[in-house]
Amino acid sequence: GVTKDAAGQPLAASATSLADIDKALELAQKHDLYLMFVFTSFDAFKYSFENGDVRGPSISSIVRSSAKLDRFVSDVFSPVVARASASRYAHRVFAWDLLNEPEWAVSNLDQPNMCGNAQTKKGTDCVTYGQMHWFLSKLSAEVKKQTSALPTEKRPLITVGSVRPSTHRNWEAVPQDFYQFHFYQSDYAEAHLSLPRLDKSSIIGEFPSWGLKAADGRPALSATGITDEI
């Protein structure tokens, strides 16, 4: 979804990705749905990864450089948000999730990550917490800028998809409108389906469609059961 130069520097959002945004919003309008677009994921920090084709290099070098990051936001991210905001169905964008599970690509948080080996170029080319925080804050500011002209009731919210409820404090300082966490079997084994007490509304934005197995005296839950429990 991104065009790049010979050195791998992202130049622009591809025409295909922009057309996909148009179609997604058209379908959302047709079926009376509201969308939360996820701009990118921790996978983009991998040295290289395969998802239908090989994509690389990692965007880590961009996040580490103020000049490269400014260009990335203006040339790649901004046109994506602008395209959705210019749509006749812009009101169907409920929110922008800036980055899926950023914790996996951060080297200095006291929790599990997917940091790889710089010599072998395997795994994830992790950045520091400060660099990731700055990256997310820049994306958040750009969403605000690109959507400020929309009527208040049509203006999308901003969030970050954190790995799990226990990591909720990682991104509280990133400007966002609500907090979002993901919840899977290991989380259910450790605690009930309860969200942390926070200063903003919070939701579980990702959970297994196949449900949860019984754990530690708690019953098995179908996907519908999870939403009822929440």
C-alpha positions in Angstrom: 0.0 0.0 0.0 3.0 2.3 0.0 5.3 3.3 -2.9 9.0 3.6 -2.1 12.2 4.8 -3.6 15.3 2.7 -4.4 16.5 3.1 -0.8 13.2 1.9 0.7 12.1 5.4 1.8 8.3 5.6 1.6 7.2 8.1 -1.0 3.4 8.0 -1.0 0.3 6.0 -0.2 -0.4 3.9 -3.3 -3.3 4.6 -5.6 -4.6 1.1 -4.8 -4.6 1.7 -1.1 -6.5 5.0 -1.5 -9.0 3.3 -3.8 -9.5 0.6 -1.1 -10.4 3.3 1.4 -13.1 4.7 -1.0 -14.5 1.2 -1.4 -14.4 0.4 2.3 -16.4 3.5 3.1 -18.8 2.9 0.3 -19.5 -0.6 1.7 -19.8 0.7 5.2 -22.5 3.1 4.0 -24.3 0.4 2.1 -24.4 -2.0 5.1 -24.8 0.7 7.8 -21.4 0.0 9.5 -18.8 2.2 11.2 -15.1 1.5 10.7 -12.0 1.9 12.7 -9.1 2.1 10.3 -5.8 0.7 11.6 -3.0 2.7 10.0 -0.2 0.2 10.6 1.1 -2.5 12.9 4.2 -3.6 14.8 4.8 -5.9 11.8 6.1 -2.8 9.9 9.0 -2.7 12.3 10.2 -6.2 11.3 13.5 -6.3 9.3 11.4 -8.0 6.5 8.2 -10.0 6.6 6.1 -12.0 4.2 2.4 -11.4 3.8 1.7 -12.4 0.2 4.9 -10.8 -0.8 8.1 -9.7 0.9 7.8 -6.2 2.4 10.7 -4.2 3.7 12.8 -2.7 4.9 11.6 -1.9 8.4 10.1 1.6 9.1 12.3 1.7 12.3 14.9 3.9 10.6 12.1 6.4 9.7 10.8 6.5 13.3 14.4 7.1 14.6 14.9 10.2 12.3 13.0 13.4 12.8 13.4 14.4 9.2 12.4 11.1 7.8 9.4 10.9 10.1 8.2 14.3 9.1 8.3 13.2 5.5 6.6 9.9 6.2 3.7 11.7 8.0 3.3 14.3 5.3 3.8 12.1 2.2 2.2 8.8 3.4 0.0 9.1 6.4 -1.5 12.5 5.7 -2.9 11.6 2.3 -4.5 8.4 3.7 -6.4 10.4 6.4 -7.2 13.1 3.9 -8.7 10.6 1.5 -11.0 9.2 4.1 -12.0 12.7 5.4 -12.8 13.9 1.9 -15.2 11.0 1.2 -18.9 11.6 1.1 -19.1 8.8 3.6 -16.4 10.3 6.0 -18.9 10.0 8.9 -18.5 6.2 8.6 -15.0 6.4 10.0 -15.6 5.9 13.7 -11.9 6.0 14.7 -8.3 5.8 13.6 -6.2 3.2 15.4 -2.7 4.6 14.9 -0.7 1.4 15.4 -1.6 -2.2 16.2 0.1 -3.4 19.4 3.2 -1.1 19.4 4.6 -2.8 22.5 6.0 -5.7 20.4 8.3 -3.3 18.7 9.7 -1.4 21.7 13.0 -2.5 23.2 12.9 -0.9 26.7 9.6 -1.6 28.2 9.6 -4.0 31.1 7.5 -6.6 29.2 7.7 -9.1 26.4 8.6 -7.9 22.9 9.6 -9.3 19.5 12.9 -7.6 19.2 15.2 -9.4 16.8 18.9 -9.6 15.9 20.5 -6.7 14.2 23.3 -8.9 12.8 21.0 -11.6 11.2 18.2 -9.1 10.4 15.7 -11.5 11.9 12.7 -10.5 13.9 11.7 -6.9 14.8 14.0 -3.9 14.6 12.8 -2.4 17.8 12.8 1.3 18.6 12.9 2.9 22.1 9.8 3.8 24.0 10.5 7.5 23.5 10.8 7.0 19.7 7.6 5.0 19.5 5.8 7.6 21.7 6.9 10.4 19.4 5.8 8.5 16.3 2.3 7.9 17.7 2.0 11.5 18.9 2.9 12.7 15.4 0.3 10.5 13.8 -2.3 11.6 16.4 -1.6 15.3 15.6 -1.9 14.7 11.9 -5.4 13.0 12.3 -6.5 16.1 14.3 -5.2 18.4 11.6 -6.7 16.5 8.7 -10.1 16.1 10.3 -10.5 19.5 12.1 -12.7 20.8 9.3 -15.3 18.0 9.6 -18.4 18.7 11.7 -17.9 17.5 15.3 -20.4 14.6 14.9 -18.5 13.3 11.9 -15.0 13.8 13.3 -13.2 10.4 13.9 -11.8 9.5 17.3 -8.2 8.5 17.9 -6.9 5.5 19.7 -3.9 3.0 20.0 -4.5 -0.8 20.0 -2.5 -1.9 23.1 -1.5 -5.6 23.5 -3.5 -6.3 26.6 -5.3 -4.5 29.5 -2.2 -4.8 31.7 -0.2 -2.6 29.3 -2.8 0.2 29.2 -0.5 2.8 30.8 2.1 2.6 28.0 0.3 5.0 25.7 -1.8 7.2 28.1 0.3 10.2 27.2 -0.3 9.8 23.5 -3.1 12.2 22.6 -6.2 10.0 22.0 -9.9 10.0 22.6 -10.4 6.6 24.1 -8.2 3.7 25.2 -8.2 0.3 23.5 -6.9 -3.1 24.5 -6.8 -6.5 23.1 -7.9 -9.5 25.1 -7.0 -13.2 24.5 -6.8 -16.5 26.3 -3.8 -15.7 28.5 -5.5 -12.5 29.7 -8.7 -14.4 30.6 -6.6 -16.9 32.6 -5.2 -14.0 34.6 -8.2 -11.9 35.3 -11.9 -11.4 34.6 -13.0 -9.4 31.6 -12.7 -6.1 33.4 -11.0 -3.0 32.1 -8.7 -0.8 34.1 -10.0 2.4 35.7 -8.9 5.2 33.4 -9.5 8.9 32.8 -11.1 8.1 29.4 -13.5 5.6 28.0 -12.0 2.3 27.0 -12.9 -0.7 24.9 -11.6 -4.2 24.0 -10.9 -3.7 20.3 -9.7 -7.2 19.5 -10.7 -10.6 20.9 -10.9 -14.1 19.5 -13.9 -14.8 17.3 -13.6 -18.5 18.4 -14.2 -17.5 22.0 -12.3 -18.3 25.2 -11.7 -21.7 26.9 -12.6 -22.2 30.6 -9.8 -20.9 32.8 -9.1 -20.8 36.6 -12.7 -21.6 37.5 -14.1 -19.2 34.9 -16.5 -20.6 32.2 -15.8 -20.9 28.5 -17.2 -18.0 26.6 -18.3 -17.8 22.9 -17.5 -14.5 21.1 -21.0 -13.4 21.9 -20.4 -14.3 25.5 -17.3 -12.2 25.6 -19.2 -9.1 24.4 -22.0 -9.8 26.9 -19.4 -10.1 29.7 -17.9 -6.8 28.8 
